[in-house]
Amino acid sequence: MPGPRTLTPDLLATLRCVAWHGRGVGRIPTLPGLLDGWRLVPAARAEAEGAQAVLAWGRKPSAQRAEAWARRRGLPVLWLEDGFLRSVGLGADEPPLSIVLDDQGIYYDASRPSRLEALVQLPLTEARRQRAEALQAAWQAARASKYNQAREWTGQLAPGDVLVVDQTAGDASIAGAQADAGSFRRMLDAALDEHPSATVWLKVHPDVLAGRKRGHFADLTPGQRSRVRVLAAPVHPAGLLAQATAVYVVSSQMGFEALLWQRPVRCFGLPFYAGWGLTQDELPAPARRRPVEGSALVHAALVDYPRYLDPETGGPCSPERLLAWIGLQRQQRERFPAEVMAVGFSGWKLASLRRFLAGSRIVSGSAAAAQTFAGPVAVWGRRAWPPAEPRRLLRVEDGFLRSVGLGADLVQPLSWVIDGRGLHYDARRPSDLEHALAQGACDGALRARAQRLRERLVAADLTKYNVGQGGWQRPPGDKPVVLVVGQVESDASLALGSPRIRTNLGLLQAVRHERPDAWLVYRPHPDVVARLRARGADEDEAGRWCDEIVADPPITALLQQVDEVHVLTSLAGFEALLRGRRVVCWGLPFYAGWGLTEDRLPAPRRGRPRDLDELVAAALIQYPTYVSRRTGHFTTPEGALDELLAWRAEAASAQSRLPGWRRLWQAARRAVLREAVAWRRRQVPEDDDFVKNGDEFPPGPVN
């Protein structure tokens, strides 16, 4: 039987095709992206495809079978494992976003060398040191861990308290670290003996808490129970590691994370981070490990050894990029309490709400049940509700960069706003957006980011819904061209933000009176054009008061060519500001009153002047929540913009390829959907109490 070939540096550099043996490795959906540039083939096709190596996952039995299969064919083996910054969810729930690839062994098997050991001992240049230190600081700032689904611990360790970390029984890293079940007993005893006046906090593994595996501390003695506090709830490690006086481990990755938090670490096995002079070790280190600086270990373990996948592009990325993405998930998942009650959400909106409030458990309940619910209550839009303390009631609405397609068509959103003070379109009282503009600061970095985002939006012709087709030509002549934007007259933003004029015809008449010599272009609302919402009162007479009605082209085709835009509360006024147009507001939309628009109503609460990029920063970066269609996780406004561009291109391409019968079928489906939406509105009419019982215009001060 031929022996295994050695995977020489030359062969590793020219590797193009690798085989996977068994079913497990081949089922990892992120593996092709993580092994970018390599062709992955099943073992059955390895010879025909010219496979140069075989993949084996860690030290599992399946890996042993893969190694035996490779040995019989004289092929080298590459060992795979999860990376140290893996994913948001647990391994059983989400595929890895990072892996390690080793041609010598695997990092948790101390009985033989690994590629990681060689990388740790590379010369530590100043550039490597600085990058390692920056990554360590970024890890702490992101409050990252291997898995990142658990909520932050709200408890407090007393000075001197120590942390003991359990693992799942039978984990390969335990035997690989030359430890056993007895090592865990010795670890706990040592923590108690060495800190006789401290509380010892015992951290249980997430898979044990999930009921998938068992740990090592099912039974504690009475003496141990008197001093040991068992953390039996899913707790994110960052808060514990930031507070612990010392951390005790056998081979858990939390020992490495404790080093990233600059905590003393005691090891009762030989994990990959032991034996380098950075930890206090119970077992003698292999002769091949020698003392190094902490930055050498950090750079090897986080930069040199793993491969990372950008969850939003599906391609390779740097550890800094994935760490920033994980940090965003951690930040967004902690915004609201652990449990939120949703009242009055339809099925498809409830599914969206669970994505936009990921990190909190969403329970659906009635308005009556919500009155005794201890946590915050989420409702859609202007639903009537008794007065509540800030953050006790969360009003949810569409964001300003929503989708390709209309919300009334049940197109899933990319952005929602979740407001704990009010609503951005309710001008009678403050909202989180107004609070950010009136009270918040906008530093140079945020303003520069807002400027880049604004310029990209304008260059890409993106708006809230991104609907419409065809173009529009400005009429010849010297007349100023004025765009008047219609709205759905039953929309709450008119009732709550336009106390004087609340009809499209009334707006047209007011603009015609003010601009008798202008060329007036009227743009009806897309939902009205699509017959998803009713036309306004006497809107059929719009042609008497304007020179042209334009319904089909995208709003951007008009905004690029007109001289000024008149609105009641329409978001089109904000989109016109982005494009440098003069905007006249006859109502009080969120962007009025900051010195950027000509306002026909007073807005005394908004007396603070703001520039355009400060408005963009608040409205598009700080206020909305964005969730990626690709990943189902949180994203940035820049990521949402990228997805909108791809979505728009895909929609146009897909529509052009559809056969005629399919287009007719889609039109019929939309018609049925419109009727269903209209039927639901007739059965459950919107409650006017939120409007009738509200404050008078103008509202009180921002708080």
C-alpha positions, 0 to 999 in steps of 0.5 A: 500500500503506498504511503501518503505523499508529503504536502510540500510548500511547492505543492501547497502553492500550486494546489487547485483541486482537493477531494472531500471524503464522506458526506459531512465536509461536502455539506458545508455550504460556506466551504467553497467560499472559504477555499476560494480558488480551489475546486472541490470534488467528491472522493468518487471523482478524485482520480478523474478530476485530478485531485491533489489532496484530501480534506479531513475534518479535525480528529473525528472518525470521519477524518480517520476514514478520510486519512485511510482513504488518502493513504491508500491512494498516496494523496496528502491530507489537509485537516480542517476545523472551525476558526476561532471567530466562527459565526453568530449562531452555534455550529448546529445552527449556522455554517462556519465563517472561518476555518483553519487549514493545516497540512501538518496536524491540527491545532488542538492535538498537542501530540504532534506539530501543527501549522499553527505552531510554526506560524507562532514562531515566525519573526514578529516584525513591527507591522505584525505586532501592530496588526496583532495589537489592533486586532486584540483591541478590536476583539474587545471593542466588538465583544466577540467570541467564537460563537456570538448568539448569546446575550451579554451577562448583566451580572457583576463579578466581585473583585477577586472572583475567578472564572472556571470554564467547562467543556462538553464531555468527549470533546476532541480538544480535551484528549488532544490537549492530553487531558481527561475528565479528571483534569476538570476536577483538578481545575475546579479544586485548584480555583477554590484552593488558590482563591479561598475568599473568592466566588468561583463562577462556573461557565457551562458550554453553550451546547450543554445549555442547548441540551445537545451534549453533557458537561463535566460538573453534573454533581458538585459537593456541598462544599463546592456548592457553597462557593461555586456559582454555576452560570446555567443560562446562555451567557456571552463570554465577553462580560465575564472575561472583562471582569474575571481576576483569573480564568481557569481552563482545560483546553477551551478557546475561552482561555485564548479569549481571556488572553485577548482580554489580558487576563491571567490564564491557568491551563490544565491541558495543553491547548494551542495557546499554552506552552508559550510562556503566556499561561500558567500550565499544569502540564509540561510544554512540548520542546517544540514550543518556546516562549513568545510575545503575546502578539506573535500568538495573536497574529498567528491565530487570527491572521496567518492560520485561519481563512475568513468568509465575508458573509455578505459577499460570499468571498474571502475577507480579512479578519478585521472585516469579519470581526467588524461584521460580528461586532455589528451583530453583537451591538444590534442584538443588545439594543432591546431587552431579552423579550419583546411582545409583538401586538397586531403583526400579520404573519409575514411582518412578524417573521420580519420583526424577528429578524429586525429584533434578533437577539430578543425573543419575540412573543406574540400577544394581544393588546390586553396581554401586553398591559401586564407584560414586563418588557417592551411592546412592539406595534406597527406604525400609529396603532392606538396605544395608551401613553407609555414610557420611552422604550416601553413602546416600540413603534415599527415602520418602513425605513428610507431604503426599503426594497425593490418593490412596494411594501403593499406588495408584501416585498420583504424590507431591507430596513425598518425603523424601531422608534422608542419615542414616537414616529419620524412622521408624527410631527406632534411629538419627538421621535428617536430621529428628531432626538438625534438631530436636536441633541446628538453630535455628528463628528467628522468621521460620521459626517464623511461617512454620510457624505460618501453614502449620499453620493453613492445613493445619488450616483446609483439612483436609489430611493425607498422603493426603487420602482418605475420604468422608462424616462422623462424629458424636461419640457422645452422653454424657460419656465421653471419646472416644479414637481408636486409629489402626491401621497396616499391620502389615508397615510398616517404621515398626513394626519400626523404631519400636515395639519393644514393641507391633507389632500393632493388636490389641496397641495396642487392648488396651493402650489399653483397659486404660489407658482402661477408661471411655473410648469407643474408636474404632478407625480401620483403615489406609486401605490395609487398608480399600482391600485394598491391604495385608493386615489385621493379625494377629487384627485381625478381633477389633478390635471386641472391644476398642473401641466403634466401628470407623470406616473411611470418613470422612477422618481429619480428621473424627475428629481434630476431635471426639475428645479424645485420640489413641493411636498406635504410630508413625502419622503421624495422631499428628502430624496430631492435634498440629496440631489441638491434640489430646492424643497418646499414643505407644506407639512412637517416631514422629519427633514423640515425645520433644520434649515434645509427646506423652505417651510410653510409651517413653523417647527419651533422644536427643530430650531437647530440648524443642520447641514445635509450630511448631518441629516443623512447621518441621522436618517440613514445611518443612526435611525434605521435598522438594516437586515441583509436579504443574503444573510438574514443578519444585520448589515450596514446602510452601505451593505444595504445599498450594495444589496439594493443595486444587486436586487434591482439588477436581478429584478430587471434581468429576471423580468426580461427573461420571463415568458409572456404567460408568466408575466400574465400570471404575476400580474394576476397574482398581484391583482389578487394580492391587492384585493387581499390587502384591501379586504384586510383593511376593510375588516381591520380599519386603522384606529384614529385614536392615535391621531385624535388623542394626540398632542396639538401642533406644534408639539412640546420640547424634545426629550 
